[in-house]
Every structure is written in structure tokens, then in C-alpha cells.
Amino acid sequence: KNHGLAVYGDLFGDGGSALVEGCTISNNGGSGMLVRDGAAVTARGTLIRGNVSVGLRLVDCYVVLEDSVIQGNRGGAVKVENGAEIIYRKGNEVDSNTTKA
């Protein structure tokens, strides 16, 4: 499995942050974007599509999604695990995602 983009927090629990802006994350063998372990990410103007797994997989993290598109991912749009939090701000489009049977 390969993720298009993986963002991990600090191994010592202090977290870490990233801005993902104006990116296209597509056609990956795993999830489009994996965010985990206390990371805080803002994704702005980002297209996540056509990935084999879920578009955005969140594990124990915080994500803000703004003016972004999540579409056509075979594992669904967003998977939230272990207390992760996602905030949808303005201008997002989430459609045409499927889930595995």
C-alpha cells in the first residue's frame, strides 16, 4: 500500500503541523492522504481523487479542509479513527466516492 501523502505528528506527543495547499493527490494504491499521531493539517485548495483506498484517512489527529475536492476514491471519502477531528470550512466538494463491498 502506498499513500499519496502521509503526515505524522511528533513521536514524543508534541504534535506537528503542515499546510497542504494547491495539491493534487491522485491514483495511489492506498489512501490519498494519511494524517495521524497528533498531526494538525490544513488542506486548502487540494484535490484528492481516484485513490484505491479512502481519500482522506485520519487517525488521532486534527484536520481543517477548505476549498478542497474529495472524489472518486474507491474506499470512500473520509475515514476518521481514534478520536481524530475534521473541520469542513467553506467551499468543499465531496462526491462520487464508493466504499468497498
Backbone hydrogen bonds in HBPLUS format (Angstrom, degrees):
<---DONOR---> <-ACCEPTOR-->    atom                        ^
c    i                          cat <-CA-CA->   ^        H-A-AA   ^      H-
h    n   atom  resd res      DA  || num        DHA   H-A  angle D-A-AA Bond
n    s   type  num  typ     dist DA aas  dist angle  dist       angle   num
A0030-GLY N   A0002-ASN O   2.63 MM  28  4.79 129.7  1.88 157.7 141.0     1
A0004-GLY N   A0031-SER O   3.09 MM  27  6.67 151.1  2.18 147.7 156.7     2
A0004-GLY N   A0032-GLY O   3.07 MM  28  4.75 116.9  2.48 107.2 124.0     3
A0005-LEU N   A0032-GLY O   2.99 MM  27  6.44 130.5  2.24 141.7 156.2     4
A0034-LEU N   A0005-LEU O   2.83 MM  29  6.25 159.8  1.87 159.1 166.0     5
A0007-VAL N   A0034-LEU O   2.79 MM  27  6.24 159.4  1.83 161.1 168.2     6
A0036-ARG N   A0007-VAL O   2.99 MM  29  6.48 156.3  2.04 163.3 169.7     7
A0009-GLY N   A0036-ARG O   2.95 MM  27  6.36 134.9  2.16 142.6 156.4     8
A0013-GLY N   A0010-ASP O   3.13 MM   3  5.41 165.8  2.16 115.1 116.2     9
A0040-ALA N   A0016-GLY O   2.75 MM  24  6.11 149.3  1.84 153.5 164.2    10
A0018-ALA N   A0040-ALA O   2.97 MM  22  6.53 141.8  2.12 153.0 160.0    11
A0042-THR N   A0018-ALA O   3.06 MM  24  6.54 156.5  2.12 156.5 163.7    12
A0020-VAL N   A0042-THR O   2.82 MM  22  6.13 169.8  1.83 161.3 164.9    13
A0044-ARG N   A0020-VAL O   2.84 MM  24  6.27 157.5  1.89 158.5 166.2    14
A0022-GLY N   A0044-ARG O   2.99 MM  22  6.54 151.6  2.07 152.7 161.8    15
A0047-LEU N   A0023-CYS O   2.87 MM  24  6.30 160.7  1.91 159.6 164.6    16
A0025-ILE N   A0047-LEU O   2.74 MM  22  6.10 168.5  1.76 170.3 174.5    17
A0049-ARG N   A0025-ILE O   3.06 MM  24  6.53 148.7  2.16 146.0 155.7    18
A0027-ASN N   A0049-ARG O   3.30 MM  22  6.92 140.4  2.47 140.5 151.5    19
A0052-VAL N   A0028-ASN O   2.98 MM  24  6.22 172.5  1.98 169.5 171.3    20
A0053-SER N   A0030-GLY O   3.09 MM  23  4.90 161.5  2.12 123.3 118.0    21
A0032-GLY N   A0054-VAL O   3.08 MM  22  6.68 147.6  2.19 144.0 153.8    22
A0033-MET N   A0055-GLY O   2.94 MM  22  6.34 143.8  2.08 144.6 156.0    23
A0057-ARG N   A0033-MET O   2.87 MM  24  6.23 166.5  1.88 166.5 170.8    24
A0035-VAL N   A0057-ARG O   2.95 MM  22  6.36 163.2  1.98 167.1 172.5    25
A0059-VAL N   A0035-VAL O   2.91 MM  24  6.29 159.3  1.95 157.2 163.6    26
A0039-ALA N   A0036-ARG O   3.41 MM   3  5.72 155.2  2.48 106.7 113.7    27
A0037-ASP N   A0059-VAL O   3.11 MM  22  6.56 123.4  2.44 144.8 159.6    28
A0038-GLY N   A0060-ASP O   2.60 MM  22  5.66 162.2  1.63 166.2 170.2    29
A0062-TYR N   A0039-ALA O   3.03 MM  23  6.44 160.1  2.07 159.4 164.0    30
A0041-VAL N   A0062-TYR O   2.91 MM  21  6.42 156.2  1.96 157.5 164.1    31
A0064-VAL N   A0041-VAL O   2.87 MM  23  6.35 154.7  1.93 154.1 162.5    32
A0043-ALA N   A0064-VAL O   2.82 MM  21  6.20 164.9  1.85 172.2 176.9    33
A0066-GLU N   A0043-ALA O   2.93 MM  23  6.26 161.7  1.96 167.4 168.4    34
A0045-GLY N   A0066-GLU O   3.01 MM  21  6.58 151.1  2.09 150.8 159.7    35
A0069-VAL N   A0046-THR O   2.91 MM  23  6.36 156.6  1.96 151.7 158.5    36
A0048-ILE N   A0069-VAL O   2.78 MM  21  6.11 166.3  1.79 163.5 168.3    37
A0071-GLN N   A0048-ILE O   3.02 MM  23  6.52 151.0  2.11 149.9 159.1    38
A0074-ARG N   A0051-ASN O   2.97 MM  23  6.34 156.6  2.03 174.8 175.0    39
A0075-GLY N   A0053-SER O   3.13 MM  22  4.17 154.0  2.20 105.4  97.4    40
A0055-GLY N   A0076-GLY O   3.02 MM  21  6.45 152.0  2.10 143.6 151.1    41
A0056-LEU N   A0077-ALA O   2.91 MM  21  6.27 145.6  2.03 150.0 161.2    42
A0079-LYS N   A0056-LEU O   2.93 MM  23  6.38 157.1  1.98 157.6 162.6    43
A0058-LEU N   A0079-LYS O   2.81 MM  21  6.09 173.7  1.82 175.8 177.5    44
A0081-GLU N   A0058-LEU O   2.80 MM  23  6.00 149.0  1.90 153.7 164.3    45
A0060-ASP N   A0081-GLU O   3.16 MM  21  6.53 162.7  2.19 148.3 147.5    46
A0085-GLU N   A0061-CYS O   2.88 MM  24  6.29 152.0  1.96 146.6 155.4    47
A0063-VAL N   A0085-GLU O   2.88 MM  22  6.30 155.7  1.94 154.4 162.6    48
A0087-ILE N   A0063-VAL O   2.85 MM  24  6.29 154.8  1.91 156.7 165.3    49
A0065-LEU N   A0087-ILE O   2.87 MM  22  6.18 168.6  1.88 169.6 171.7    50
A0089-ARG N   A0065-LEU O   2.83 MM  24  5.96 170.1  1.84 166.5 169.5    51
A0067-ASP N   A0090-LYS O   2.84 MM  23  6.02 161.5  1.88 158.6 160.9    52
A0093-GLU N   A0068-SER O   2.91 MM  25  6.41 151.5  1.99 154.9 162.7    53
A0070-ILE N   A0093-GLU O   2.88 MM  23  6.37 158.8  1.93 160.2 166.9    54
A0095-ASP N   A0070-ILE O   3.13 MM  25  6.64 145.3  2.26 150.2 160.7    55
A0072-GLY N   A0096-SER O   3.07 MM  24  5.04 127.8  2.36  91.5 105.7    56
A0076-GLY N   A0073-ASN O   3.36 MM   3  5.58 167.4  2.37 112.1 114.2    57
A0098-THR N   A0073-ASN O   3.03 MM  25  6.34 161.0  2.07 151.3 157.1    58
A0076-GLY N   A0098-THR O   2.45 MM  22  4.83  90.6  2.23 164.0 161.6    59
A0084-ALA N   A0081-GLU O   3.10 MM   3  5.67 149.0  2.20 117.4 126.5    60
